[in-house]
């Protein structure tokens, strides 16, 4: 009989032996099963391990790449409107005031070329960063009424007399809101490559994905990957657009995407993806806009909404279609955009004076 000097060691040895035997029996069972089963099991194990690895990598990346809440603008001005510090660019001196609003994920940088050209035609031009993107601090990024109130408050704070408010893409809904809720202080509104309505496509991002760490990781990589961003902007700019070509285009792409690397912009994007809705008006609200309105549209734009619907909701107002321009119409053709704003502004103001004269 073998005497055990250490029962604990014996139990450990028995446990290891038993475990080896169990593993051996398990391997034998797997060998006896069909090949499809083994492939399926191996695939499942691979996917599970990949999921754990990707999730861990995403969480670690997000933890070490935390962006600042806001970024400081390198140009322009800031004015206090309510509780918000509104950043804006200004070109020109006196003359009819025109307020330019950027679209979704856009900023006043989008008007760097068209703004000065419009000012050269005798206008006082203001390009305003809306809450959520750009360099404006504070404000409500998800409420259309509050954004419209902020723009109207900006005009009042700056002493602008019934400015023309032009909004690009999603900014068209804010411009329309200014005309809808503040008609007495608005000279007219221009919908530029935007129908003012909500997203017109089915949800493409699952809600769980929008709430996961993966979207944050993808956003941070995408907003800092200049090569990819340059390609995207180039494609949306139109067939004749040269704004994003070469090294000059690379530098301009960095200027456009810089505001998107803040925590504030990241949070707005995340909220948008979760709800899958952007700032918008209803068709009835657009139809209720009483101030003069007009439309500017790129002939190649396929992402700003529906031109026909915009015409119908605004009552077929004056319009300018810019040939060869895509969604980024003010970047693709800044001269034509400035000329269009000029001619439409003159037409809207003239029509308004004629209407007032006929009533008197």
Secondary structure as the mmCIF struct_conf table of DSSP 4:
data_model
#
loop_
_struct_conf.conf_type_id
_struct_conf.id
_struct_conf.beg_label_comp_id
_struct_conf.beg_label_asym_id
_struct_conf.beg_label_seq_id
_struct_conf.end_label_comp_id
_struct_conf.end_label_asym_id
_struct_conf.end_label_seq_id
HELX_LH_PP_P HELX_LH_PP_P1 UNK A 2 UNK A 4
BEND BEND1 UNK A 5 UNK A 5
HELX_RH_AL_P HELX_RH_AL_P1 UNK A 7 UNK A 32
BEND BEND2 UNK A 33 UNK A 33
HELX_RH_AL_P HELX_RH_AL_P2 UNK A 35 UNK A 64
TURN_TY1_P TURN_TY1_P1 UNK A 65 UNK A 65
HELX_LH_PP_P HELX_LH_PP_P2 UNK A 66 UNK A 68
BEND BEND3 UNK A 69 UNK A 69
BEND BEND4 UNK A 74 UNK A 76
STRN STRN1 UNK A 77 UNK A 81
TURN_TY1_P TURN_TY1_P2 UNK A 82 UNK A 83
STRN STRN2 UNK A 84 UNK A 91
BEND BEND5 UNK A 93 UNK A 96
STRN STRN3 UNK A 97 UNK A 101
TURN_TY1_P TURN_TY1_P3 UNK A 104 UNK A 105
HELX_RH_3T_P HELX_RH_3T_P1 UNK A 108 UNK A 111
TURN_TY1_P TURN_TY1_P4 UNK A 112 UNK A 113
HELX_RH_AL_P HELX_RH_AL_P3 UNK A 114 UNK A 119
TURN_TY1_P TURN_TY1_P5 UNK A 120 UNK A 122
STRN STRN4 UNK A 124 UNK A 128
HELX_LH_PP_P HELX_LH_PP_P3 UNK A 129 UNK A 130
TURN_TY1_P TURN_TY1_P6 UNK A 131 UNK A 132
BEND BEND6 UNK A 133 UNK A 133
TURN_TY1_P TURN_TY1_P7 UNK A 134 UNK A 135
STRN STRN5 UNK A 137 UNK A 137
BEND BEND7 UNK A 138 UNK A 139
TURN_TY1_P TURN_TY1_P8 UNK A 141 UNK A 142
HELX_RH_AL_P HELX_RH_AL_P4 UNK A 144 UNK A 157
TURN_TY1_P TURN_TY1_P9 UNK A 158 UNK A 159
BEND BEND8 UNK A 161 UNK A 162
STRN STRN6 UNK A 163 UNK A 168
TURN_TY1_P TURN_TY1_P10 UNK A 169 UNK A 170
HELX_RH_AL_P HELX_RH_AL_P5 UNK A 171 UNK A 181
HELX_RH_3T_P HELX_RH_3T_P2 UNK A 183 UNK A 185
STRN STRN7 UNK A 186 UNK A 192
BEND BEND9 UNK A 193 UNK A 193
BEND BEND10 UNK A 196 UNK A 196
BEND BEND11 UNK A 201 UNK A 201
BEND BEND12 UNK A 205 UNK A 205
HELX_RH_AL_P HELX_RH_AL_P6 UNK A 207 UNK A 210
TURN_TY1_P TURN_TY1_P11 UNK A 211 UNK A 211
BEND BEND13 UNK A 212 UNK A 212
HELX_RH_AL_P HELX_RH_AL_P7 UNK A 213 UNK A 224
HELX_RH_AL_P HELX_RH_AL_P8 UNK A 226 UNK A 237
TURN_TY1_P TURN_TY1_P12 UNK A 239 UNK A 240
TURN_TY1_P TURN_TY1_P13 UNK A 243 UNK A 244
HELX_RH_AL_P HELX_RH_AL_P9 UNK A 246 UNK A 258
HELX_RH_3T_P HELX_RH_3T_P3 UNK A 259 UNK A 261
BEND BEND14 UNK A 262 UNK A 262
HELX_RH_AL_P HELX_RH_AL_P10 UNK A 263 UNK A 275
TURN_TY1_P TURN_TY1_P14 UNK A 276 UNK A 276
BEND BEND15 UNK A 279 UNK A 279
HELX_RH_AL_P HELX_RH_AL_P11 UNK A 283 UNK A 287
TURN_TY1_P TURN_TY1_P15 UNK A 288 UNK A 288
BEND BEND16 UNK A 291 UNK A 291
STRN STRN8 UNK A 293 UNK A 298
TURN_TY1_P TURN_TY1_P16 UNK A 299 UNK A 300
BEND BEND17 UNK A 303 UNK A 304
HELX_RH_AL_P HELX_RH_AL_P12 UNK A 307 UNK A 314
TURN_TY1_P TURN_TY1_P17 UNK A 315 UNK A 315
BEND BEND18 UNK A 316 UNK A 316
STRN STRN9 UNK A 318 UNK A 322
TURN_TY1_P TURN_TY1_P18 UNK A 323 UNK A 324
BEND BEND19 UNK A 327 UNK A 327
HELX_RH_AL_P HELX_RH_AL_P13 UNK A 329 UNK A 332
HELX_RH_AL_P HELX_RH_AL_P14 UNK A 334 UNK A 359
#
